[in-house]
Amino acid sequence: KSTELKITNSGNIVANVTLKVEGKDIENIVRLSEDSFELGAGKEKIVRIDVVSTSSKILTGIIKINTAGKEKIIPVVINSKTENFLFDTSLELPFDYKKIFEGDILKANINLLQVGLKEKVDVVATYVVKDYQGNVFFEESETFFVLDGKNYAKEISLVNLPPGKYVLGLEIAYPGAFATASKQFEVVEEGEERSNIFLVSIAVITAVVIIIVTVLFRILIRHGKLKRHRKV
């Protein structure tokens, strides 16, 4: 498959741009149409990205863009499937689990919907957690049969996973076919994040109290229980 990356020079001088694909998973299968060029002020450049893969695994990596001492990192996740795959496969993370604390449990919702001919199929589901350097921190497989469809929740313990951005991958396979799906999540340090939540909670509570006091004040004035003081 091919896709495009648009790079814009929003500065007022000519920029020397370099691009590099990094990550042991993708460095040999992701190809850029150009990896260095000059880009004039206010100009745009389209770089074509070609991906050639036959892997049944979730593949991760990054594309680094450097110019004038500044670096932009674009995360890359490659999900592949065979053309004859029997299921529509989806992997979703509830909103509360897109960012989790160190040591928490990651929860995901998985849906497999059989398309075409409805028949009982034994599948192997593999769950994997990777970073964008291609390192695997968790991998577990289970086998079950699917007829028509299957919707279920999966919990994954991330006890030793340090803070950072990761990919949760789902690899579904049966004889002669496979498909993959993935979602990004982030692990954050508990102290800092909970402090932010505490400050936000205080701000929300304060705003609510102010609104309640204002409404009560107006109601009391309306019913004559409070009198406004006016200067003579």
Phi, psi and chi 1 to 4 in degrees:
 res  aa     phi    psi   chi1   chi2   chi3   chi4
   1 LYS       -  150.5 -175.2  173.9 -178.8  178.5
   2 SER  -121.7  148.2  -64.2      -      -      -
   3 THR  -143.0  176.1 -173.5      -      -      -
   4 GLU  -124.5  146.1  -67.6 -178.3  -18.5      -
   5 LEU  -120.5  120.0  173.8   64.2      -      -
   6 LYS   -99.7  125.4 -178.5  170.9   73.7  173.2
   7 ILE  -115.6  127.7  -58.7  173.8      -      -
   8 THR  -118.3  133.3  -56.0      -      -      -
   9 ASN   -91.6  102.9 -178.8   -0.6      -      -
  10 SER   -90.6    3.4   56.4      -      -      -
  11 GLY   -87.3 -169.1      -      -      -      -
  12 ASN  -117.3   15.3   52.1   16.2      -      -
  13 ILE  -133.9  164.2   60.2  173.2      -      -
  14 VAL   -67.6  137.0  175.0      -      -      -
  15 ALA  -114.2  136.3      -      -      -      -
  16 ASN   -93.4  116.5  -67.2  -49.5      -      -
  17 VAL  -110.7  133.1 -178.1      -      -      -
  18 THR  -126.0  144.1   60.6      -      -      -
  19 LEU  -126.2  144.9  -61.9   91.6      -      -
  20 LYS  -146.3  133.7 -175.0  178.7 -178.7 -178.8
  21 VAL   -89.9  127.9  176.7      -      -      -
  22 GLU  -130.2  150.0  -69.0 -170.7   -1.0      -
  23 GLY   122.3  127.8      -      -      -      -
  24 LYS   -62.2  -23.9   56.1 -171.3  176.8 -177.2
  25 ASP   -71.5  -38.3  -77.2   -2.0      -      -
  26 ILE  -117.5   -8.0   69.9  169.4      -      -
  27 GLU   -63.5  -21.1   56.1 -170.7    5.9      -
  28 ASN  -103.9   -1.4  -65.5  -38.9      -      -
  29 ILE  -122.4  -11.7   64.7  171.4      -      -
  30 VAL  -104.3  122.5  173.5      -      -      -
  31 ARG  -122.2  135.8  -58.1  161.2 -170.9  169.0
  32 LEU  -103.0  140.9  -53.3  176.4      -      -
  33 SER   -67.0  -28.7   59.4      -      -      -
  34 GLU  -146.1  145.3  -64.7 -177.9   69.8      -
  35 ASP  -119.7   -0.5   57.5   14.1      -      -
  36 SER  -161.0  141.9   64.3      -      -      -
  37 PHE  -170.0  165.7   49.9   85.6      -      -
  38 GLU   -96.8  142.2  -73.6 -171.0  -11.5      -
  39 LEU  -131.2  117.3 -168.9   57.6      -      -
  40 GLY   -69.3  161.3      -      -      -      -
  41 ALA   -58.6  129.1      -      -      -      -
  42 GLY    76.2    4.8      -      -      -      -
  43 LYS   -94.8  161.1  -60.4  -63.6 -176.2  179.3
  44 GLU  -121.4  153.3  -66.6 -179.0   -9.8      -
  45 LYS  -137.6  132.9 -177.6   77.0  172.0 -178.7
  46 ILE  -101.6  122.3  -59.7  -64.5      -      -
  47 VAL  -108.6  124.8  176.6      -      -      -
  48 ARG   -84.2  136.1 -168.7 -179.8   73.4 -107.8
  49 ILE  -114.0  118.2  -56.8  173.5      -      -
  50 ASP  -105.4  133.1  -64.8  -36.3      -      -
  51 VAL  -121.0  122.5  179.9      -      -      -
  52 VAL  -125.6  109.6  179.8      -      -      -
  53 SER  -146.9  142.1  173.2      -      -      -
  54 THR  -118.0   13.2   57.5      -      -      -
  55 SER   -75.2  142.6  175.4      -      -      -
  56 SER   -93.4   10.7   61.5      -      -      -
  57 LYS  -105.6  158.6  -56.9  -65.8 -175.8  179.5
  58 ILE   -70.9  128.4  -61.6  -69.9      -      -
  59 LEU  -116.2  133.8  -54.6  178.3      -      -
  60 THR  -129.2  157.0   61.0      -      -      -
  61 GLY   179.0 -166.6      -      -      -      -
  62 ILE  -141.6  158.1   59.4  173.8      -      -
  63 ILE  -115.9  122.5  -63.0  175.5      -      -
  64 LYS   -97.9  131.7  -75.7 -174.6  176.6  179.8
  65 ILE  -116.7  122.8  -55.3  175.0      -      -
  66 ASN  -120.6  137.4  -72.8  -80.8      -      -
  67 THR  -159.8  133.3  179.5      -      -      -
  68 ALA    50.9   40.7      -      -      -      -
  69 GLY    78.1    2.3      -      -      -      -
  70 LYS  -107.7  147.3  -63.5 -178.5  179.2  179.1
  71 GLU  -127.1  134.7 -175.7  175.1   79.4      -
  72 LYS  -118.7  130.3  174.5   74.2  172.8 -180.0
  73 ILE  -111.6  126.3  -65.4  179.1      -      -
  74 ILE  -109.7  115.2  -59.8  176.4      -      -
  75 PRO   -70.7  144.4   25.0  -31.9      -      -
  76 VAL  -127.3  130.1  176.7      -      -      -
  77 VAL  -130.1  129.6 -177.6      -      -      -
  78 ILE  -112.9  120.3  -61.7  174.5      -      -
  79 ASN  -111.2  125.7  -61.2  -35.9      -      -
  80 SER  -118.0  157.9  -57.2      -      -      -
  81 LYS  -156.1  156.1   72.1  173.5 -177.5  177.2
  82 THR   -79.6  153.6   51.4      -      -      -
  83 GLU   -65.5  -29.3  -71.1 -175.9  -12.3      -
  84 ASN   -95.3   21.2   60.8  -27.5      -      -
  85 PHE   -67.0  138.6 -162.5   69.2      -      -
  86 LEU   -85.0   -9.4  -72.8  177.9      -      -
  87 PHE  -125.4  143.1  -58.6   96.4      -      -
  88 ASP   -80.9  123.0  -77.4  -24.8      -      -
  89 THR  -116.2  127.9  -54.3      -      -      -
  90 SER  -133.2  144.7   68.2      -      -      -
  91 LEU  -130.3  122.8  168.1   67.3      -      -
  92 GLU  -129.1  143.5  -63.2  -65.9  -23.2      -
  93 LEU  -108.3  125.0  -65.0  178.8      -      -
  94 PRO   -54.3  152.3  -23.3   33.3      -      -
  95 PHE   -53.0  -40.1  179.2   79.2      -      -
  96 ASP   -68.3  -12.3  -67.4  -15.9      -      -
  97 TYR  -111.8    9.7  -69.7   90.7      -      -
  98 LYS   -77.7  -18.6  -67.0 -179.3  179.0 -180.0
  99 LYS  -138.5  118.7 -178.9  179.7  -71.9 -171.0
 100 ILE  -127.6  162.5   63.2  174.6      -      -
 101 PHE   -86.8  158.2  -59.1  117.8      -      -
 102 GLU   -54.5  133.6  -68.6 -179.9   86.4      -
 103 GLY    84.0   -2.7      -      -      -      -
 104 ASP   -75.5  172.1  -82.9   -2.6      -      -
 105 ILE   -94.7  130.0  -59.8  -66.2      -      -
 106 LEU   -90.9  129.3 -179.3   65.1      -      -
 107 LYS  -115.5  135.9  -65.6 -177.1 -179.7 -179.5
 108 ALA  -134.1  148.7      -      -      -      -
 109 ASN  -107.6  129.5  -64.3  -37.8      -      -
 110 ILE  -122.8  135.8  -62.6  165.8      -      -
 111 ASN  -132.6  124.5 -174.6   43.7      -      -
 112 LEU  -117.1  121.5  -56.9  176.0      -      -
 113 LEU  -122.0  119.1 -179.7   62.0      -      -
 114 GLN   -73.8  132.9 -158.4  168.2   32.3      -
 115 VAL  -117.0  154.8  -65.5      -      -      -
 116 GLY    74.7 -136.3      -      -      -      -
 117 LEU   -66.7  126.5 -179.0   64.6      -      -
 118 LYS   -88.9  113.9  -58.7  -66.9 -169.3  -61.6
 119 GLU  -150.4  156.4   58.2 -177.0   17.1      -
 120 LYS   -70.2  126.9 -179.0  179.2  176.0  179.6
 121 VAL  -130.4  128.8  179.1      -      -      -
 122 ASP   -85.7  124.5  -70.3  -42.2      -      -
 123 VAL  -122.6  155.9  -56.2      -      -      -
 124 VAL  -110.5  120.1  177.6      -      -      -
 125 ALA  -105.0  124.6      -      -      -      -
 126 THR  -116.2  129.8  -59.5      -      -      -
 127 TYR  -108.9  131.3  -44.7   96.9      -      -
 128 VAL  -138.5  141.4   59.1      -      -      -
 129 VAL  -117.1  124.0  173.0      -      -      -
 130 LYS  -132.5  158.0  -54.1 -179.6   71.4  171.5
 131 ASP   -98.2 -175.2   63.0   13.4      -      -
 132 TYR   -86.9    7.2  -76.1   97.9      -      -
 133 GLN   -99.0    0.0  -76.2   71.9   49.2      -
 134 GLY    90.2    5.0      -      -      -      -
 135 ASN   -77.5  135.5  -59.3  -49.9      -      -
 136 VAL   -97.2  126.1  176.7      -      -      -
 137 PHE  -108.0  -18.2  -67.1   84.9      -      -
 138 PHE  -154.1  138.3  174.1   89.4      -      -
 139 GLU  -153.1  131.3 -173.8  167.5   -0.3      -
 140 GLU  -152.2  142.1  179.4 -178.3  -84.2      -
 141 SER  -127.2  152.8  -62.8      -      -      -
 142 GLU  -147.2  155.4   62.6  177.3  -32.5      -
 143 THR  -118.6  135.9  -57.8      -      -      -
 144 PHE  -155.3  167.1   50.5   80.6      -      -
 145 PHE  -103.7  152.4   76.6   86.7      -      -
 146 VAL  -129.0  132.1 -179.4      -      -      -
 147 LEU  -131.4  115.2  177.1   59.8      -      -
 148 ASP    78.7  -56.3 -168.0   25.9      -      -
 149 GLY  -174.8  165.5      -      -      -      -
 150 LYS  -151.5  128.0 -176.2  176.8  179.6   66.5
 151 ASN  -126.7  122.7 -170.8    5.9      -      -
 152 TYR  -153.3  166.1   64.2  101.4      -      -
 153 ALA  -107.1  146.5      -      -      -      -
 154 LYS  -128.3  132.4  177.4   65.2  179.0  179.0
 155 GLU  -112.2  135.7  -65.3 -172.5   -5.8      -
 156 ILE  -129.3  126.2  -63.0  173.8      -      -
 157 SER   -82.3  130.0  176.0      -      -      -
 158 LEU  -120.1   52.3  -58.0  176.3      -      -
 159 VAL   -59.9  -44.9  175.5      -      -      -
 160 ASN  -105.8   19.6  -62.3  -44.0      -      -
 161 LEU   -87.4  117.8 -159.6   60.8      -      -
 162 PRO   -74.1  164.5   26.3  -33.5      -      -
 163 PRO   -56.4  143.4  -25.9   35.2      -      -
 164 GLY   152.7  179.6      -      -      -      -
 165 LYS   -99.5  135.8  -67.2 -176.4  177.9  179.7
 166 TYR  -136.1  170.5  -60.6   89.2      -      -
 167 VAL  -122.4  128.1  173.3      -      -      -
 168 LEU   -95.1  121.8  171.2   63.7      -      -
 169 GLY  -113.8  147.4      -      -      -      -
 170 LEU  -122.3  122.2  169.2   66.1      -      -
 171 GLU  -117.4  114.4  -58.4  163.3   -2.1      -
 172 ILE  -108.1  127.7  -61.8  -69.1      -      -
 173 ALA  -140.5  147.5      -      -      -      -
 174 TYR  -146.6  168.1   59.2   88.5      -      -
 175 PRO   -52.1  117.8  -30.0   36.4      -      -
 176 GLY    90.5   -0.8      -      -      -      -
 177 ALA  -156.2  156.5      -      -      -      -
 178 PHE  -157.1  162.4   65.7   84.3      -      -
 179 ALA  -152.9  154.7      -      -      -      -
 180 THR  -132.6  155.8   61.4      -      -      -
 181 ALA  -147.5  157.5      -      -      -      -
 182 SER  -156.3  160.0   64.0      -      -      -
 183 LYS  -145.0  146.6  -72.2  -66.9  179.6 -178.4
 184 GLN   -90.2  145.1  177.3 -178.3  -78.4      -
 185 PHE  -143.0  167.7   68.1   96.1      -      -
 186 GLU  -129.7  137.8 -175.7  176.4    1.4      -
 187 VAL  -102.1  128.4  176.0      -      -      -
 188 VAL  -121.9  157.5  -63.2      -      -      -
 189 GLU   -69.5  134.3  -66.7 -178.2    0.6      -
 190 GLU   -63.8  -46.4 -175.3  171.6    1.6      -
 191 GLY   -59.4  -50.9      -      -      -      -
 192 GLU   -64.4  -45.2  178.1 -177.7   -7.7      -
 193 GLU   -68.4  -41.6 -171.8   65.6   18.0      -
 194 ARG   -67.4  -31.4  -69.0 -156.6 -172.7  -83.5
 195 SER   -63.1  -42.1  -64.0      -      -      -
 196 ASN   -63.4  -41.8  -67.9  -23.4      -      -
 197 ILE   -63.4  -40.1  -67.7  173.8      -      -
 198 PHE   -62.4  -43.5  179.7   70.5      -      -
 199 LEU   -65.0  -40.8  -68.9  174.7      -      -
 200 VAL   -63.9  -41.0  170.4      -      -      -
 201 SER   -61.6  -43.5  -60.5      -      -      -
 202 ILE   -61.2  -43.2  -70.2  177.0      -      -
 203 ALA   -62.1  -42.3      -      -      -      -
 204 VAL   -65.7  -45.1  171.3      -      -      -
 205 ILE   -61.9  -42.6  -67.9  171.2      -      -
 206 THR   -60.6  -43.9  -58.2      -      -      -
 207 ALA   -63.0  -41.3      -      -      -      -
 208 VAL   -64.3  -43.2  171.5      -      -      -
 209 VAL   -62.0  -42.7  169.2      -      -      -
 210 ILE   -60.6  -42.8  -69.0  172.9      -      -
 211 ILE   -63.8  -44.9  -67.8  171.8      -      -
 212 ILE   -62.6  -46.0  -67.3  173.1      -      -
 213 VAL   -61.5  -42.3  170.0      -      -      -
 214 THR   -62.0  -44.2  -57.5      -      -      -
 215 VAL   -64.7  -45.7  171.1      -      -      -
 216 LEU   -61.9  -39.2  -71.4  174.7      -      -
 217 PHE   -61.1  -43.2 -175.2   75.4      -      -
 218 ARG   -67.4  -37.8  -69.9  177.7  178.0  174.7
 219 ILE   -65.2  -42.7  -68.6  173.3      -      -
 220 LEU   -64.4  -39.9  -68.7  172.0      -      -
 221 ILE   -63.9  -42.9  -70.2  177.0      -      -
 222 ARG   -61.9  -35.3 -173.6  178.4  -56.7  167.7
 223 HIS   -93.5    7.7  -69.2  -82.9      -      -
 224 GLY    77.7   11.8      -      -      -      -
 225 LYS   -83.4  -16.2  -65.2 -176.7  179.1 -179.7
 226 LEU  -129.5  142.8  -74.8  178.2      -      -
 227 LYS  -114.1  137.1  -64.8 -177.8  179.0  178.8
 228 ARG   -77.4  137.0  -68.0  177.2  176.6  170.2
 229 HIS   -91.6  124.6  -64.0  -79.5      -      -
 230 ARG  -115.7  143.4  -60.9  178.6 -179.0  175.8
 231 LYS   -76.4  139.8  -68.4 -177.5  179.4 -179.9
 232 VAL   -94.1      -  179.2      -      -      -
